[in-house]
C-alpha cells in the first residue's frame, strides 16, 4: 500500500508537469481574440468603466457591447491593464495595440485560477479523506476534461465560477464536518464568495438552489436551525455584493435577466426533434467527424465539445485551416478522441451510481449530504441550461464551456469512488487509474491549441 501511494504521488507530479506544459504551450500559441464572442468580450473590456460608472457615458450598454448582460468580475483585471497601457503609450490605435498585451494578462490570470482551483479541490479531499494533499484520485478525473484548457484560455466568466466554487466546496466540507457550528467570519467569507461568483457569470446562480438541501438534513432540528441561519446570513451578504449589477440591468432594460436576444415562449417545440434525440447518422458522425456542421443533437454536440472542440475555436478553426497545424486531419483525430473518451464517460457514470455506496464503506458517511449537494447542483445546472436552450433556441449556444461547472461537479462522485477502490480493490483501482492515464495521453493533443 505504501509503495502504491508513492507511485501515485510521482504520477501526480508528472501530471502536474504535463498540465503546466499545456498552459505554457497554449499561452504561447493561442490568442484569446480567437475565443467565443471574443470581439464582444474585448469591447466589454474597452467599455468597462463606461458600462459600470454612472453618468460616465450616455451610450446605452447594449451599444457598447453585445455582452452588456455579463457580470463585470472577469473583465476587471484586463480593463485596469488596458487603462494603464493606454496611458503609457502613444500609438495610432491604442486599443488594438494594448489588446495583445492584456490578452496575455487574461491567460496568465486564468492559468493562476486553474491551478488554485486544483489546489482547493486537493485541499477539500485532503480534509475529507485525510489523505495527502497531492492526490492522483483528484487530479486525474478533473485534468482529463479537454474543456478545461479551452475555457481557461479565453476571456470568459466561467473560470471564475470554477475557481470560486472550488473554495466554496472546501469551506462547505469544513462547515458540514462541524455540523454548521460556524462563527460570524464564516458567514462573511462564504457570503462574499457567493457574491463574487454571482458577479462572474449568470450560470453561477444555477449552483445556488442546491444549498437549500441542507435545510432538510435529518440529523436534528438544532442543525437545521444552524443551517438556516448560515444560509440567510451568507446569502444576504451575497445579495448586497452582487445585486447592484442586476438592478442596473433591471433599471436599464426592464429585467434582471437581460440578454442580447429576445426570449421565446417556453415550449419544447422551440427546438427541433433532432435536438433531443441523436439519430443513427449522427452516431456515425460522432465517431468519424465530430466537428461542425455534422451534428445537431444536444448530446452529440456537448459530448464532442467536452472531449474535443466541436465548434473549432481552439484545437482547430475553420477560419484558418491554411495556417493551422495538422488541421486537415483534425476531424479524424477528434473522432478517435470521442471514441476513447467513452471510457472516462462510463467511469463518471459509475462514480455517480456507486459513490453513495463508496462513502458507506469508507467511514465517510457524514459527507453523504456533501455528495448529495454535488449531485443536486449538477442536476440544477443541467436543468437550468436546458431551460436556457429552449428559451433561446440557437444551435451555437450548445457549448461545453457554458456547462463546465456541471462537468466539474460530475467528476467529484468519481473521485469518491476512486478513493474507495484504492482502499478496497487494488486491482480494480489499478485498472481505473491506468485506463484514465491512457486516455489522458491519447487525448493530450486535444488539450493544445493548434492555431
C-alpha positions in Angstrom: 0.0 0.0 0.0 2.8 2.4 0.9 4.5 1.6 -2.4 1.3 2.2 -4.3 0.9 5.6 -2.7 4.5 6.6 -3.6 3.8 5.6 -7.2 0.6 7.7 -7.2 2.5 10.6 -5.8 5.1 10.5 -8.5 2.5 10.1 -11.2 0.7 13.1 -9.8 3.8 15.2 -10.1 4.2 14.1 -13.7 0.6 15.0 -14.3 1.1 18.5 -12.8 4.2 19.0 -15.0 2.1 18.0 -18.0 -0.6 20.5 -17.1 2.0 23.2 -16.7 3.3 22.4 -20.1 -0.3 22.6 -21.6 -0.8 26.0 -20.2 2.6 27.3 -21.3 2.1 25.9 -24.8 -1.4 27.4 -25.1 -0.1 30.7 -23.7 2.5 30.8 -26.5 0.3 29.6 -29.3 -3.2 30.9 -28.6 -4.7 34.4 -28.5 -7.9 35.0 -26.6 -9.0 37.1 -29.5 -9.9 33.8 -31.2 -12.3 32.8 -28.4 -16.1 32.6 -28.3 -17.6 36.0 -29.0 -14.2 37.5 -28.4 -14.9 40.8 -30.1 -17.8 41.5 -27.8 -15.8 40.5 -24.7 -13.0 42.8 -25.7 -15.5 45.6 -26.3 -16.6 45.0 -22.7 -13.0 45.5 -21.5 -12.7 48.7 -23.5 -16.0 50.0 -22.3 -15.7 48.6 -18.7 -15.9 51.9 -16.9 -18.4 53.4 -19.3 -20.7 50.4 -18.6 -20.4 50.5 -14.8 -19.7 54.0 -13.7 -22.8 56.1 -13.5 -23.0 59.1 -15.8 -19.6 58.4 -17.4 -21.3 57.7 -20.8 -24.6 58.4 -22.4 -24.3 55.4 -24.7 -26.7 52.5 -23.9 -24.9 49.4 -22.6 -26.1 47.2 -25.4 -24.5 49.6 -27.9 -21.1 49.4 -26.1 -21.0 45.6 -26.3 -23.4 42.7 -27.0 -22.1 41.2 -23.8 -23.6 44.0 -21.7 -25.6 41.5 -19.7 -22.4 39.7 -18.4 -21.3 40.4 -14.8 -18.2 42.5 -14.5 -15.7 40.5 -12.4 -13.9 38.7 -15.3 -13.3 42.0 -17.1 -11.9 44.0 -14.1 -8.2 42.9 -14.4 -7.9 43.3 -18.2 -9.8 46.7 -18.0 -7.3 48.0 -15.5 -4.3 46.9 -17.6 -6.0 48.4 -20.6 -6.2 51.8 -19.0 -2.6 51.6 -17.7 -1.4 50.5 -21.2 -3.2 53.4 -23.0 -1.8 55.9 -20.6 1.8 54.7 -21.2 1.9 54.5 -24.9 1.4 56.9 -27.9 0.3 55.0 -31.0 -2.4 55.5 -33.5 -4.7 52.6 -32.4 -4.2 52.3 -28.6 -7.0 49.8 -28.0 -5.8 47.4 -30.7 -2.2 47.8 -29.5 -3.0 47.1 -25.9 -5.3 44.1 -26.6 -2.4 41.8 -27.4 -0.8 42.6 -24.0 -3.8 42.4 -21.7 -4.9 39.3 -23.7 -1.8 37.6 -22.2 -2.7 39.0 -18.8 -6.0 37.2 -19.2 -4.3 34.0 -19.9 -1.9 34.3 -17.0 -4.8 35.2 -14.7 -6.9 32.2 -15.9 -3.9 29.9 -15.5 -3.4 31.0 -11.9 -7.2 30.5 -11.3 -7.0 26.9 -12.7 -4.0 25.9 -10.5 -5.7 27.5 -7.5 -8.8 25.6 -8.4 -6.9 22.3 -8.4 -5.3 23.3 -5.1 -8.7 23.8 -3.4 -10.0 20.5 -4.8 -7.0 18.8 -3.4 -7.4 20.6 -0.1 -11.1 19.6 0.1 -10.3 15.9 -0.4 -7.4 16.0 1.9 -9.8 17.3 4.6 -12.4 14.7 3.8 -10.3 11.6 3.2 -7.3 12.5 5.5 -5.0 11.5 2.6 -2.0 13.5 1.5 -2.5 16.8 -0.4 -1.1 15.6 -3.7 -3.8 13.1 -4.7 -4.0 11.4 -8.1 -7.6 10.5 -7.5 -8.4 14.2 -7.6 -6.1 15.4 -10.2 -6.7 12.8 -12.9 -10.5 12.9 -13.3 -10.6 16.7 -13.5 -7.5 17.2 -15.7 -8.8 14.7 -18.3 -11.6 17.1 -19.4 -10.5 18.9 -22.6 -13.0 21.7 -22.0 -10.8 23.0 -19.1 -7.9 24.1 -21.3 -10.1 25.8 -23.9 -12.2 27.6 -21.4 -9.3 28.8 -19.3 -7.5 30.2 -22.4 -10.4 32.6 -23.2 -11.7 35.8 -21.8 -14.8 34.5 -20.0 -16.5 34.3 -16.7 -16.6 30.5 -16.3 -13.0 30.2 -15.0 -14.1 32.5 -12.1 -17.1 30.3 -11.4 -15.0 27.2 -11.3 -12.3 28.8 -9.0 -14.7 30.4 -6.5 -16.9 27.3 -6.4 -13.8 25.2 -5.5 -13.3 27.4 -2.5 -17.0 27.2 -1.5 -16.8 23.4 -1.7 -13.8 23.4 0.6 -15.5 25.6 3.1 -18.7 23.7 2.9 -17.0 20.4 3.7 -15.5 22.0 6.8 -18.8 23.5 7.9 -20.6 20.2 7.4 -17.9 18.4 9.4 -18.7 20.8 12.3 -22.5 20.5 11.9 -22.5 24.2 10.8 -21.2 25.4 14.2 -19.7 28.5 12.5 -18.6 31.9 13.5 -19.5 35.4 12.2 -16.4 35.5 10.0 -17.6 32.3 8.3 -20.9 34.0 7.3 -18.9 36.9 5.9 -16.4 34.8 3.9 -19.0 32.5 2.5 -21.3 35.4 1.6 -18.5 37.3 -0.1 -17.6 34.3 -2.2 -21.3 33.7 -3.1 -21.5 37.4 -4.1 -18.3 37.2 -6.2 -19.5 34.1 -8.0 -22.7 35.9 -8.8 -20.6 38.7 -10.4 -18.8 36.1 -12.6 -21.4 34.7 -14.9 -25.1 34.0 -14.7 -24.6 30.2 -14.9 -23.3 30.5 -11.3 -26.9 31.1 -10.0 -27.7 27.5 -11.0 -25.4 26.4 -8.2 -27.4 28.3 -5.6 -30.6 26.2 -5.2 -28.7 23.1 -4.1 -27.8 24.8 -0.8 -31.5 24.5 0.2 -30.9 20.8 0.5 -29.0 21.3 3.8 -32.2 22.7 5.3 -33.6 19.2 5.2 -30.9 17.3 7.0 -32.4 14.7 9.2 -29.8 14.9 12.0 -31.6 17.3 14.3 -33.8 20.4 14.4 -30.8 22.2 16.0 -28.6 21.6 13.0 -31.3 22.7 10.6 -31.6 25.9 12.6 -27.9 26.5 12.3 -28.0 25.8 8.5 -30.9 28.2 8.1 -29.1 31.0 10.0 -25.9 30.3 8.0 -27.7 30.4 4.6 -29.7 33.5 5.5 -26.7 35.5 6.6 -24.5 34.3 3.8 -26.9 34.9 1.0 -27.8 38.3 2.4 -24.2 39.3 2.2 -24.1 37.8 -1.3 -27.1 39.9 -2.3 -25.5 43.1 -1.0 -22.4 42.3 -3.1 -23.8 41.3 -6.4 -27.4 42.6 -6.6 -26.3 46.1 -7.8 -25.4 44.8 -11.2 -28.7 43.0 -11.8 -30.6 46.0 -10.6 -28.6 48.0 -13.1 -29.8 45.7 -15.8 -33.4 45.9 -14.5 -33.4 49.7 -14.5 -31.9 49.9 -18.0 -33.6 47.0 -19.7 -36.7 46.2 -17.5 -35.5 42.7 -16.5 -33.0 41.2 -14.2 -32.1 38.6 -16.8 -31.4 40.9 -19.8 -29.8 39.1 -22.8 -28.7 40.1 -26.3 -31.6 38.4 -27.9 -35.3 38.2 -27.2 -36.5 35.1 -25.4 -39.1 32.7 -26.9 -42.1 31.5 -25.0 -41.1 28.3 -23.2 -42.1 25.3 -25.4 -40.3 22.1 -26.2 -41.2 22.7 -29.8 -38.8 25.6 -29.9 -36.1 23.1 -30.6 -36.3 20.6 -33.5 -36.7 16.8 -32.8 -33.0 16.1 -33.6 -32.0 18.5 -30.8 -33.4 16.0 -28.2 -32.6 12.7 -30.0 -29.4 11.5 -31.6 -30.1 9.5 -34.8 -28.2 6.7 -36.5 -26.4 9.0 -38.9 -25.3 11.3 -36.2 -23.9 8.5 -34.1 -21.7 7.7 -37.1 -20.5 11.3 -37.4 -19.9 11.3 -33.6 -17.1 8.9 -34.1 -15.9 9.9 -37.6 -16.3 13.7 -37.9 -17.3 15.3 -34.6 -16.8 18.9 -35.8 -19.3 21.4 -37.1 -21.6 21.2 -39.0 -22.0 17.4 -38.8 -24.0 17.2 -35.5 -27.4 18.6 -34.4 -28.4 16.9 -31.2 -27.6 18.3 -27.8 -25.9 15.2 -26.6 -23.8 14.8 -29.8 -22.5 18.4 -29.7 -21.9 18.7 -26.0 -20.1 15.4 -25.9 -17.9 16.3 -28.8 -17.2 19.7 -27.3 -16.4 18.3 -23.8 -13.7 15.9 -25.1 -12.7 17.8 -28.2 -13.6 21.1 -29.9 -16.8 20.8 -31.9 -17.1 24.5 -32.9 -13.5 25.0 -33.8 -12.3 27.8 -31.6 -9.3 26.2 -30.0 -8.0 22.9 -31.2 -8.8 23.9 -34.8 -10.7 26.6 -36.6 -12.5 26.6 -39.9 -11.3 30.2 -40.4 -7.6 29.4 -40.6 -7.3 25.9 -42.0 -4.5 27.0 -44.3 -2.2 28.1 -41.4 -3.2 25.8 -38.5 -1.1 22.8 -37.6 -2.5 19.3 -38.7 -5.9 20.9 -39.3 -6.9 18.8 -42.3 -6.6 15.6 -40.2 -8.1 17.1 -37.0 -11.6 15.7 -37.6 -10.2 12.1 -37.8 -8.2 12.6 -34.6 -11.1 14.1 -32.7 -13.2 11.2 -33.8 -10.7 8.9 -32.1 -10.8 11.2 -29.0 -14.6 10.8 -28.9 -14.3 7.0 -29.1 -11.6 6.7 -26.4 -13.5 9.2 -24.2 -16.3 6.8 -23.9 -14.2 5.2 -21.2 -14.0 8.2 -18.8 -17.6 8.9 -19.6 -18.6 5.5 -18.4 -16.3 5.9 -15.4 -18.0 9.1 -14.5 -21.4 7.4 -14.6 -20.1 4.6 -12.4 -18.9 7.2 -9.9 -22.3 8.8 -9.8 -24.1 5.5 -9.3 -21.6 4.0 -6.8 -20.3 6.9 -4.8 -23.0 6.7 -2.2 -22.1 3.1 -1.5 -18.4 4.1 -1.5 -19.0 6.6 1.3 -20.7 4.0 3.4 -17.8 1.5 3.0 -15.0 4.1 3.8 -16.4 5.6 7.0 -17.2 8.8 5.3 -20.9 8.6 5.7 -21.1 12.0 7.4 -20.2 13.5 4.0 -23.2 12.0 2.3 -25.0 15.4 2.4 -22.0 16.9 0.7 -22.2 14.3 -2.1 -26.0 14.8 -2.4 -25.4 18.5 -2.7 -23.0 17.9 -5.5 -25.4 15.8 -7.4 -28.3 18.2 -6.9 -26.2 21.1 -8.0 -25.3 19.2 -11.2 -29.0 18.5 -11.7 -30.0 22.1 -11.2 -27.2 23.2 -13.6 -28.2 20.9 -16.5 -31.9 21.7 -15.9 -31.3 25.4 -16.0 -29.1 25.1 -19.1 -31.8 23.2 -20.9 -34.3 25.9 -19.9 -32.0 28.5 -21.4 -31.6 26.5 -24.7 -35.3 26.2 -25.1 -36.0 29.9 -24.3 -33.1 30.9 -26.7 -33.1 28.2 -29.4 -29.8 28.9 -31.2 -27.6 26.0 -32.0 -24.3 27.7 -31.3 -25.3 28.1 -27.7 -24.6 24.4 -27.1 -21.0 24.7 -25.8 -19.3 22.6 -23.1 -17.7 25.8 -21.8 -21.1 27.1 -20.7 -21.6 23.8 -18.7 -18.1 23.5 -17.3 -19.3 23.7 -13.7 -21.6 20.7 -14.5 -18.7 18.6 -15.7 -16.5 19.5 -12.7 -19.4 18.5 -10.4 -19.7 15.2 -12.1 -16.1 14.3 -11.5 -16.5 14.6 -7.7 -18.5 11.4 -7.3 -15.9 9.6 -9.3 -13.1 10.9 -7.0 -15.0 9.5 -4.0 -15.3 6.2 -5.8 -11.6 6.0 -6.8 -10.8 6.7 -3.1 -13.0 3.7 -2.2 -11.4 1.4 -4.8 -7.9 2.4 -3.6 -8.7 1.1 -0.1 -10.8 -2.0 -1.0 -9.9 -3.3 -4.5 -6.4 -2.6 -5.7 -6.7 -4.5 -9.0 -9.9 -2.6 -10.0 -8.3 0.7 -8.8 -5.2 0.0 -10.9 -7.4 -0.7 -13.9 -9.3 2.6 -13.5 -6.2 4.7 -13.0 -4.2 3.0 -15.8 -7.1 3.5 -18.2 -7.5 7.1 -17.3 -3.8 7.8 -17.7 -4.0 6.1 -21.2 -7.0 8.4 -22.1 -5.1 11.5 -20.9 -2.1 10.6 -23.0 -4.2 9.8 -26.1 -6.3 12.9 -25.8 -3.3 15.2 -25.0 -3.3 16.9 -28.4 -6.9 17.9 -27.8 -5.7 20.0 -24.8 -3.4 22.0 -27.0 -4.3 24.9 -29.4 -3.4 24.1 -33.0 -3.8 27.6 -34.3 
